[in-house]
Amino acid sequence: MAKLSPEEIATRLKSVAGWHYAENAISKLYRFKKFMDGIHFIDRVAEMAEAADHHPDIFVNYTRVTFTCSTHDSGGVTEKDFALAGEIERAFKALGV
């Protein structure tokens, strides 16, 4: 899959609120009321990521969870990353948090 240009990334970021681009990846921090709420959300995202065969980097800091997406074999951000970011967003909104 082709790596997106910085201009394409900037345009696509408008479709995934709160995500940002840095260090050749897109990422977003999510906050939860309890530690286990974040862990359950990670489980949900892991299922989606496995089904898409595209796996984000995940950082957990108590009630904060950061997902970072980059297509390593393409050398940067691709449409796969934005597709996964969109799925993560929809899953988070479905929680009603």
ChimeraX attribute file (.defattr): number of C-alpha atoms within 10 A of each C-alpha:
attribute: neighborCount
match mode: 1-to-1
recipient: residues
	/A:1	11
	/A:2	13
	/A:3	19
	/A:4	16
	/A:5	12
	/A:6	12
	/A:7	9
	/A:8	13
	/A:9	19
	/A:10	13
	/A:11	10
	/A:12	14
	/A:13	17
	/A:14	11
	/A:15	12
	/A:16	17
	/A:17	11
	/A:18	12
	/A:19	19
	/A:20	16
	/A:21	16
	/A:22	8
	/A:23	8
	/A:24	15
	/A:25	19
	/A:26	22
	/A:27	21
	/A:28	18
	/A:29	15
	/A:30	16
	/A:31	15
	/A:32	15
	/A:33	11
	/A:34	11
	/A:35	15
	/A:36	12
	/A:37	16
	/A:38	21
	/A:39	17
	/A:40	11
	/A:41	17
	/A:42	19
	/A:43	12
	/A:44	14
	/A:45	23
	/A:46	17
	/A:47	12
	/A:48	17
	/A:49	16
	/A:50	11
	/A:51	10
	/A:52	12
	/A:53	9
	/A:54	17
	/A:55	20
	/A:56	21
	/A:57	10
	/A:58	15
	/A:59	13
	/A:60	15
	/A:61	10
	/A:62	14
	/A:63	15
	/A:64	17
	/A:65	19
	/A:66	17
	/A:67	20
	/A:68	21
	/A:69	24
	/A:70	24
	/A:71	20
	/A:72	13
	/A:73	9
	/A:74	12
	/A:75	14
	/A:76	18
	/A:77	24
	/A:78	22
	/A:79	17
	/A:80	18
	/A:81	21
	/A:82	20
	/A:83	14
	/A:84	19
	/A:85	25
	/A:86	16
	/A:87	16
	/A:88	22
	/A:89	18
	/A:90	12
	/A:91	15
	/A:92	15
	/A:93	10
	/A:94	9
	/A:95	9
	/A:96	6
	/A:97	9
